[in-house]
Amino acid sequence: MVDKNLLKTVIADQRIASESLFSSGKIIEREGIDICTRYLAQPNVVLISGLRRCGKSVFAHQLARFGRYAHISFDDERLLGMRAGDLQTMVEAFHELQGPVDCYVFDEIQNIEGWELFIGRLRQNRRIIITGSNAHLLSSEMATHLTGRFDVWTLFPMSFREFLGYRALPLPDRRGLGTEQKSAITATFSEYCRCGGLFEYYSLGRDHIRTMVWSIVARDILTRYRVEHTTMLNELASLLIQSFSAKISIQKLSARLGARSPHTIKDYTSYLQNAFIVHPLLKYSTKLSEQQSSFKKMYVTDNGIIESVIVEFSPNRGRFLENCIAIELWRRSTRDRSEMYYWDDNAHECDFVIKLGQRITNCMQACQVLTPDNEKREIAGLCAALKSFGLSEGIILTEDQQATRTVHDCTVHIMPAWQWLIG
């Protein structure tokens, strides 16, 4: 049993640390606060999930700050060995320190076995915000044990809009950009596209991000899932990160890594996905079996991870651009509940098709720069996808080109990716 006085010390120390962080003036307003505030309009549970160190705790504080709230992070070595039975003692410590509260914020509560039953009781008359770094684990446990409604918000590293705020640059005026402002925006986008949106990349450097990734593999995968083949998992993680913006085959990865069964590689890939390191993208098909059996395209949660982990780095700005766009599409899918796929009819390919409800609503290509060598292929792939889904307009996102073309009754909008990202 955890001593109540120790809990009070932990709560007070963590409160001082968070107050110091917010008073530093280095905090930017994260997107999605408006939606999550609506989720908390009545006593309810909101799960904020995402990659470790992407800003979930700060987001939770920003969300809860409009009322009286209590906060504790279970990622604290002083709380090792804490059990579900100690959680009521924690609530008593909160009230003795802070008086009545109407909202609780629990960081990384999955560290406490049996937490979901406690939350089920507490949610009856209090708003609750939970953060966690394992999407499948938290969502499945909440769905299994919590009666009634709860909402999930996936937080990603900084968007480009947020990164502009981080760099103290205003959003561009929609009426147009002057030469100086455009130069600043494009230079900032070049940095963002290469280095990503993790705050700690810019404060602590790429070596820290590399260490963080392998720490996630060790803490959130090897230990939690009791992985038998440690070396194989580490090699797979490295291979998947190196395969960003490219198709992968579970069968080929299995053979390369010497796995006895492709199911092992499939499971390990799902563990890396649940920890928000990678995001496999399925091929669009109306047949679920075809979706599952086809090649997947592999994307990484943040370009800074790619830049930090790949040792022999060979700049490929087109692949970085595509990965950046993929992550933004997943970020937007959290807001509008859309789904994303790639499309391939064996003759043409389209990088992204967006499904909203029962229909495909958008088709998009990503290409660093359209040239005489690739323009026909990129436009043909986009137009083929548009016709397949009965659409007339699509987008090709580039580094800095802008134009509109009409090809085979399809309108193709070519635009700078940075412009789309802030739109």
PEWO-V14058 format. One record per helix or strand of 3 or more residues. SS is the DSSP state (H for helix, E for strand). FROM is the first residue (numbers start at 1). LEN is the number of residues. If there is no record, write none. Layout:
ss = <SS;SS>
from = <FROM;FROM>
len = <LEN;LEN>
//
This chain:
ss = <H;H;E;H;E;H;H;E;H;H;E;H;E;H;H;H;H;H;E;H;H;E;H;E;H;H;E;E;E;H;E;E;E;H>
from = <4;33;45;56;69;77;84;103;109;115;127;135;150;160;179;199;206;230;246;250;262;278;288;296;303;317;339;349;359;375;393;403;410;417>
len = <20;7;5;9;5;3;15;5;3;8;6;11;5;7;17;6;17;13;3;8;13;4;6;5;7;20;6;8;8;14;6;5;7;5>
//
